Amino acid sequence: MAHNDIHEVENPLEKDFGHNWVNSSSFLFYLQVFCILAFVLGGCYGLYTHRYKGKPEVAVPESTQFTPKYK
């Protein structure tokens, strides 16, 4: 039997998520980046859709203005 004829038997644990830390760590990193990006973009979209529209008419007492008017 020649040396080139011997093939290594594939280990099923190499394809397992918990045992292959290289693939699992990169997957978890990209999953974390995607979740943070989705959370930030969702928050920005929520703030954009519920943004403050127009100025309301607020009654300001004359004594609290920049140039107060006293009676």
SETOR-561500 format. One record per atom (N, C-alpha, C): atom name; residue number from 1; residue in three letters; x, y, z. Coordinates in steps of 0.02 Angstrom, whole numbers, plus 50000, padded with zeros to 5 digits. Example, Ala and Ser with C-alpha at 12.3 -4.5 7.8 and 13.67 -1.06 7.14 Angstrom:
! residues 2
    a     k     r       x       y       z
    N     1   ALA   50660   49716   50390
   CA     1   ALA   50615   49775   50390
    C     1   ALA   50660   49835   50390
    N     2   SER   50642   49888   50354
   CA     2   SER   50684   49947   50357
    C     2   SER   50645   50002   50394
END
This chain:
! residues 71
    a     k     r       x       y       z
    N     1   MET   50042   49941   50000
   CA     1   MET   50000   50000   50000
    C     1   MET   50045   50062   50000
    N     2   ALA   50036   50104   49952
   CA     2   ALA   50079   50163   49946
    C     2   ALA   50054   50218   49993
    N     3   HIS   50098   50263   50007
   CA     3   HIS   50082   50318   50053
    C     3   HIS   50029   50365   50024
    N     4   ASN   50027   50373   49959
   CA     4   ASN   49980   50418   49927
    C     4   ASN   49909   50390   49925
    N     5   ASP   49902   50324   49933
   CA     5   ASP   49837   50293   49930
    C     5   ASP   49797   50300   49995
    N     6   ILE   49831   50318   50049
   CA     6   ILE   49797   50323   50114
    C     6   ILE   49763   50391   50117
    N     7   HIS   49698   50391   50127
   CA     7   HIS   49660   50452   50134
    C     7   HIS   49635   50457   50205
    N     8   GLU   49638   50517   50231
   CA     8   GLU   49614   50527   50300
    C     8   GLU   49538   50523   50300
    N     9   VAL   49512   50492   50351
   CA     9   VAL   49440   50487   50360
    C     9   VAL   49416   50554   50388
    N    10   GLU   49364   50581   50357
   CA    10   GLU   49339   50646   50380
    C    10   GLU   49306   50638   50448
    N    11   ASN   49323   50684   50491
   CA    11   ASN   49294   50684   50558
    C    11   ASN   49228   50723   50556
    N    12   PRO   49173   50692   50576
   CA    12   PRO   49109   50729   50574
    C    12   PRO   49107   50787   50623
    N    13   LEU   49150   50785   50674
   CA    13   LEU   49151   50840   50723
    C    13   LEU   49180   50904   50693
    N    14   GLU   49219   50898   50638
   CA    14   GLU   49247   50958   50606
    C    14   GLU   49192   51001   50576
    N    15   LYS   49137   50970   50556
   CA    15   LYS   49082   51008   50527
    C    15   LYS   49032   51032   50579
    N    16   ASP   49041   51008   50641
   CA    16   ASP   48995   51027   50695
    C    16   ASP   49009   51098   50717
    N    17   PHE   48955   51135   50731
   CA    17   PHE   48962   51206   50749
    C    17   PHE   49000   51214   50814
    N    18   GLY   48986   51172   50862
   CA    18   GLY   49017   51180   50928
    C    18   GLY   49090   51159   50930
    N    19   HIS   49112   51117   50885
   CA    19   HIS   49181   51092   50888
    C    19   HIS   49228   51129   50841
    N    20   ASN   49203   51162   50791
   CA    20   ASN   49246   51199   50745
    C    20   ASN   49242   51273   50764
    N    21   TRP   49289   51294   50807
   CA    21   TRP   49285   51362   50835
    C    21   TRP   49302   51416   50784
    N    22   VAL   49338   51399   50731
   CA    22   VAL   49355   51449   50680
    C    22   VAL   49292   51470   50643
    N    23   ASN   49254   51422   50618
   CA    23   ASN   49193   51439   50581
    C    23   ASN   49140   51468   50627
    N    24   SER   49135   51441   50688
   CA    24   SER   49083   51465   50733
    C    24   SER   49098   51536   50757
    N    25   SER   49162   51552   50770
   CA    25   SER   49177   51619   50793
    C    25   SER   49167   51671   50738
    N    26   SER   49184   51654   50676
   CA    26   SER   49172   51702   50622
    C    26   SER   49097   51711   50610
    N    27   PHE   49059   51656   50615
   CA    27   PHE   48987   51660   50607
    C    27   PHE   48956   51703   50661
    N    28   LEU   48977   51693   50723
   CA    28   LEU   48950   51733   50778
    C    28   LEU   48970   51806   50772
    N    29   PHE   49030   51820   50747
   CA    29   PHE   49052   51889   50738
    C    29   PHE   49007   51924   50686
    N    30   TYR   48997   51892   50629
   CA    30   TYR   48956   51923   50577
    C    30   TYR   48882   51928   50599
    N    31   LEU   48859   51879   50637
   CA    31   LEU   48792   51882   50664
    C    31   LEU   48784   51941   50712
    N    32   GLN   48835   51952   50753
   CA    32   GLN   48834   52008   50800
    C    32   GLN   48836   52075   50763
    N    33   VAL   48877   52080   50712
   CA    33   VAL   48881   52142   50672
    C    33   VAL   48815   52155   50637
    N    34   PHE   48783   52103   50610
   CA    34   PHE   48719   52111   50576
    C    34   PHE   48665   52133   50626
    N    35   CYS   48664   52103   50685
   CA    35   CYS   48613   52121   50735
    C    35   CYS   48622   52193   50759
    N    36   ILE   48683   52214   50771
   CA    36   ILE   48695   52283   50793
    C    36   ILE   48676   52332   50738
    N    37   LEU   48695   52316   50676
   CA    37   LEU   48678   52359   50619
    C    37   LEU   48603   52363   50610
    N    38   ALA   48568   52307   50616
   CA    38   ALA   48495   52307   50609
    C    38   ALA   48462   52347   50665
    N    39   PHE   48488   52341   50726
   CA    39   PHE   48462   52379   50782
    C    39   PHE   48471   52454   50773
    N    40   VAL   48530   52474   50751
   CA    40   VAL   48545   52546   50741
    C    40   VAL   48502   52574   50684
    N    41   LEU   48499   52538   50628
   CA    41   LEU   48459   52562   50572
    C    41   LEU   48385   52563   50589
    N    42   GLY   48362   52514   50627
   CA    42   GLY   48292   52514   50649
    C    42   GLY   48277   52572   50695
    N    43   GLY   48323   52588   50739
   CA    43   GLY   48314   52646   50783
    C    43   GLY   48314   52711   50744
    N    44   CYS   48358   52717   50696
   CA    44   CYS   48360   52777   50655
    C    44   CYS   48296   52784   50614
    N    45   TYR   48271   52729   50587
   CA    45   TYR   48209   52731   50550
    C    45   TYR   48150   52750   50595
    N    46   GLY   48149   52722   50656
   CA    46   GLY   48096   52740   50703
    C    46   GLY   48098   52813   50722
    N    47   LEU   48158   52840   50733
   CA    47   LEU   48163   52911   50748
    C    47   LEU   48143   52954   50688
    N    48   TYR   48159   52930   50628
   CA    48   TYR   48141   52969   50568
    C    48   TYR   48066   52969   50557
    N    49   THR   48033   52913   50567
   CA    49   THR   47961   52911   50554
    C    49   THR   47921   52946   50609
    N    50   HIS   47947   52950   50669
   CA    50   HIS   47912   52984   50724
    C    50   HIS   47945   53051   50740
    N    51   ARG   47974   53082   50690
   CA    51   ARG   48010   53144   50702
    C    51   ARG   47962   53200   50720
    N    52   TYR   47990   53252   50748
   CA    52   TYR   47952   53310   50770
    C    52   TYR   47931   53351   50709
    N    53   LYS   47867   53360   50699
   CA    53   LYS   47842   53394   50640
    C    53   LYS   47810   53460   50660
    N    54   GLY   47841   53514   50640
   CA    54   GLY   47812   53580   50652
    C    54   GLY   47820   53605   50723
    N    55   LYS   47811   53669   50730
   CA    55   LYS   47815   53699   50796
    C    55   LYS   47746   53706   50827
    N    56   PRO   47737   53682   50887
   CA    56   PRO   47672   53691   50920
    C    56   PRO   47666   53762   50948
    N    57   GLU   47606   53783   50957
   CA    57   GLU   47594   53849   50988
    C    57   GLU   47596   53840   51064
    N    58   VAL   47649   53866   51093
   CA    58   VAL   47659   53860   51165
    C    58   VAL   47649   53928   51196
    N    59   ALA   47608   53931   51248
   CA    59   ALA   47597   53995   51283
    C    59   ALA   47655   54007   51330
    N    60   VAL   47693   54060   51316
   CA    60   VAL   47751   54078   51357
    C    60   VAL   47732   54139   51398
    N    61   PRO   47739   54135   51464
   CA    61   PRO   47724   54194   51505
    C    61   PRO   47772   54251   51488
    N    62   GLU   47746   54312   51489
   CA    62   GLU   47787   54370   51469
    C    62   GLU   47844   54382   51518
    N    63   SER   47837   54361   51580
   CA    63   SER   47890   54374   51629
    C    63   SER   47949   54326   51621
    N    64   THR   47943   54274   51579
   CA    64   THR   47998   54227   51570
    C    64   THR   48033   54235   51503
    N    65   GLN   48014   54286   51464
   CA    65   GLN   48046   54296   51399
    C    65   GLN   48116   54327   51408
    N    66   PHE   48152   54332   51350
   CA    66   PHE   48220   54359   51353
    C    66   PHE   48218   54431   51378
    N    67   THR   48171   54470   51354
   CA    67   THR   48160   54537   51380
    C    67   THR   48093   54536   51416
    N    68   PRO   48094   54522   51482
   CA    68   PRO   48032   54512   51517
    C    68   PRO   47991   54577   51522
    N    69   LYS   47926   54568   51523
   CA    69   LYS   47880   54625   51531
    C    69   LYS   47843   54614   51596
    N    70   TYR   47851   54660   51641
   CA    70   TYR   47818   54655   51706
    C    70   TYR   47760   54703   51708
    N    71   LYS   47710   54687   51747
   CA    71   LYS   47652   54729   51753
    C    71   LYS   47664   54785   51803
END
